[in-house]
Amino acid sequence: TCVKELQEAHNIYLTILQDLEHAQRDAAAAVRSKNDFLAQMSHEIRTPLNGVLGMLTLALETELTPQQREYLEIASYSADTLLSLINDVLDYSKIEAGRLVLESIDFDLRRAVEEVTESLADHAFTKKVELTPMFSANLPEMVNGDPTRFRQIITNLVGNAIKFTEKGLITTSVKSEQDGDKLNFHFIISDTGIGISPADQEQVFT
């Protein structure tokens, strides 16, 4: 009887293991399917959205009434924000699928920060918020990295600062310091907004 019970328990154990293996395979297939779908949809949505942004840019270069210009600028900013969100989704799906490849090219670090500031200036101005980039004197002209991802990160941080700042100043400061044969960069986005409560900081920054 004891041997029979042990055999039955062993068979149940093997059945559970097989069920777990099937569940793991199904879960992995579902994740791959989700990532492929996100990547495909993000690409399909970006193409027409880039067309919308291009037409809005051309429209803003024509003669417009102040009200028309205001409406088009709001539409352009909203479309730009949507494109940024889509890029985030695409990057996330690539990271999960292990397919995100960072560029390694030379680019002008100071100019990249200034471009982000310029692209968000109109939105900040409507809230009477001043955007100010600041650079340390020893900042090199060119660095090597991924300028698209870099701009994306700075845009997200400055965009959040604008969102939660009703008046005052937002500063993006870039400092560099020599560490042996390496050069370290520090990027600090500070604002006069409402801030984040200490209770929420750990969760947000995790």
C-alpha positions as CSV (number, residue, x, y, z in Angstrom):
1,T,0.0,0.0,0.0
2,C,2.8,2.4,0.9
3,V,4.6,1.7,-2.4
4,K,1.4,2.3,-4.3
5,E,0.8,5.6,-2.5
6,L,4.3,6.8,-3.3
7,Q,3.9,5.8,-6.9
8,E,0.6,7.8,-7.1
9,A,2.3,10.8,-5.5
10,H,5.2,10.6,-7.9
11,N,2.8,10.5,-10.8
12,I,0.9,13.5,-9.5
13,Y,4.3,15.3,-9.1
14,L,5.2,14.5,-12.7
15,T,1.8,15.8,-13.9
16,I,2.3,19.1,-12.0
17,L,5.8,19.5,-13.5
18,Q,4.4,18.9,-17.1
19,D,1.6,21.4,-16.4
20,L,4.1,24.0,-15.2
21,E,6.3,23.5,-18.3
22,H,3.3,24.0,-20.6
23,A,2.3,27.1,-18.6
24,Q,5.8,28.6,-18.9
25,R,5.9,27.9,-22.7
26,D,2.5,29.5,-23.1
27,A,3.5,32.5,-21.0
28,A,6.7,33.0,-23.0
29,A,4.8,32.8,-26.2
30,A,2.2,35.3,-25.0
31,V,5.0,37.8,-24.0
32,R,6.7,37.4,-27.5
33,S,3.3,37.9,-29.1
34,K,2.6,41.1,-27.0
35,N,6.1,42.5,-27.8
36,D,5.7,41.9,-31.5
37,F,2.3,43.5,-31.5
38,L,3.5,46.6,-29.6
39,A,6.5,47.0,-31.9
40,Q,4.3,46.7,-35.0
41,M,1.6,49.0,-33.8
42,S,4.0,51.6,-32.6
43,H,5.7,51.6,-36.0
44,E,2.3,51.8,-37.8
45,I,1.1,54.7,-35.7
46,R,4.3,56.7,-35.9
47,T,4.3,56.9,-39.7
48,P,1.0,58.8,-40.1
49,L,1.7,60.9,-36.9
50,N,5.0,62.1,-38.4
51,G,2.9,63.2,-41.4
52,V,0.6,65.1,-39.2
53,L,3.5,66.8,-37.4
54,G,5.0,67.7,-40.8
55,M,1.8,69.3,-42.1
56,L,1.3,71.2,-38.8
57,T,4.9,72.6,-39.1
58,L,4.2,73.8,-42.7
59,A,0.9,75.3,-41.6
60,L,2.6,77.3,-38.9
61,E,4.9,78.8,-41.5
62,T,1.9,80.4,-43.3
63,E,0.1,83.6,-42.6
64,L,-2.3,83.0,-39.7
65,T,-4.5,84.9,-37.2
66,P,-3.2,84.8,-33.6
67,Q,-6.1,82.5,-32.7
68,Q,-5.3,80.1,-35.6
69,R,-1.6,80.0,-34.6
70,E,-2.5,79.3,-31.0
71,Y,-4.7,76.4,-32.0
72,L,-2.1,74.9,-34.4
73,E,0.7,75.3,-31.8
74,I,-1.4,73.4,-29.2
75,A,-2.2,70.7,-31.8
76,S,1.5,70.5,-32.7
77,Y,2.6,70.1,-29.1
78,S,-0.1,67.5,-28.5
79,A,1.0,65.5,-31.5
80,D,4.7,65.8,-30.4
81,T,3.7,64.5,-26.9
82,L,1.8,61.6,-28.4
83,L,4.8,60.7,-30.6
84,S,7.0,60.8,-27.5
85,L,4.7,58.4,-25.7
86,I,4.6,56.0,-28.7
87,N,8.4,56.1,-28.8
88,D,8.4,55.1,-25.1
89,V,6.1,52.2,-25.8
90,L,8.3,51.0,-28.7
91,D,11.4,51.2,-26.6
92,Y,9.8,49.3,-23.8
93,S,8.7,46.5,-26.1
94,K,12.2,46.4,-27.6
95,I,13.8,46.2,-24.1
96,E,11.6,43.3,-23.1
97,A,12.4,41.5,-26.4
98,G,16.1,42.2,-25.9
99,R,16.2,44.1,-29.3
100,L,17.0,47.6,-28.1
101,V,20.3,48.8,-29.7
102,L,21.8,52.0,-28.5
103,E,23.6,54.2,-31.1
104,S,27.2,55.3,-30.5
105,I,27.8,58.4,-32.5
106,D,29.3,61.8,-32.0
107,F,26.8,64.6,-31.2
108,D,26.8,68.1,-29.7
109,L,25.7,67.7,-26.1
110,R,25.0,71.4,-25.5
111,R,23.0,71.8,-28.7
112,A,21.0,68.6,-27.9
113,V,19.9,70.2,-24.5
114,E,19.1,73.5,-26.2
115,E,17.0,71.8,-28.8
116,V,14.9,70.1,-26.1
117,T,14.5,73.5,-24.3
118,E,13.4,75.2,-27.6
119,S,10.9,72.4,-28.4
120,L,9.2,72.8,-25.0
121,A,9.5,76.6,-24.7
122,D,6.1,77.4,-26.1
123,H,4.3,75.1,-23.8
124,A,6.2,76.5,-20.8
125,F,5.5,80.1,-22.0
126,T,1.8,79.5,-21.9
127,K,2.1,78.7,-18.2
128,K,4.4,81.7,-17.7
129,V,7.2,79.3,-16.7
130,E,10.8,80.1,-17.8
131,L,13.1,77.4,-19.2
132,T,16.8,77.9,-18.7
133,P,19.6,75.6,-19.7
134,M,22.9,76.0,-17.8
135,F,26.3,74.5,-18.8
136,S,29.6,74.2,-16.9
137,A,32.5,76.0,-18.5
138,N,34.5,72.8,-19.0
139,L,31.7,71.0,-21.0
140,P,33.2,69.4,-24.1
141,E,31.6,70.4,-27.4
142,M,31.1,66.8,-28.7
143,V,30.4,63.5,-26.9
144,N,29.7,60.0,-28.1
145,G,26.4,58.2,-27.4
146,D,22.8,57.9,-28.5
147,P,21.5,61.5,-29.1
148,T,17.9,60.3,-29.8
149,R,17.6,58.4,-26.5
150,F,19.4,61.3,-24.7
151,R,16.9,63.9,-26.0
152,Q,14.0,61.5,-25.1
153,I,15.1,61.3,-21.5
154,I,15.7,65.0,-21.1
155,T,12.4,65.7,-22.8
156,N,10.5,63.4,-20.4
157,L,12.1,65.0,-17.3
158,V,11.6,68.6,-18.4
159,G,8.1,67.8,-19.7
160,N,7.2,66.5,-16.3
161,A,8.7,69.6,-14.6
162,I,6.5,71.8,-16.8
163,K,3.4,69.7,-16.1
164,F,3.8,70.2,-12.3
165,T,5.0,73.8,-12.3
166,E,2.5,76.5,-12.4
167,K,4.9,79.5,-12.3
168,G,8.5,80.3,-11.8
169,L,11.6,78.6,-13.3
170,I,12.8,75.3,-14.6
171,T,16.5,74.9,-15.0
172,T,18.4,72.1,-16.8
173,S,22.0,72.2,-15.7
174,V,24.7,70.1,-17.2
175,K,28.0,69.7,-15.4
176,S,31.1,67.6,-16.2
177,E,34.0,66.5,-14.0
178,Q,37.2,64.6,-14.7
179,D,37.5,61.2,-13.1
180,G,40.9,59.8,-14.1
181,D,40.7,59.1,-17.8
182,K,36.9,59.4,-17.8
183,L,34.6,62.4,-17.9
184,N,31.4,62.1,-15.8
185,F,28.3,64.2,-16.6
186,H,25.6,65.3,-14.2
187,F,22.2,66.4,-15.5
188,I,20.0,68.2,-13.0
189,I,16.5,69.3,-13.8
190,S,15.1,71.5,-11.0
191,D,11.8,73.4,-10.9
192,T,9.7,75.6,-8.6
193,G,6.7,73.2,-8.8
194,I,4.9,71.2,-6.2
195,G,7.6,68.5,-5.9
196,I,7.1,64.9,-4.8
197,S,6.1,63.9,-1.3
198,P,8.8,61.9,0.6
199,A,6.3,59.0,0.8
200,D,6.0,58.8,-2.9
201,Q,9.6,59.4,-3.9
202,E,10.8,55.9,-3.3
203,Q,8.1,54.4,-5.5
204,V,8.4,57.0,-8.2
205,F,12.2,56.8,-8.6
206,T,12.3,53.0,-8.4
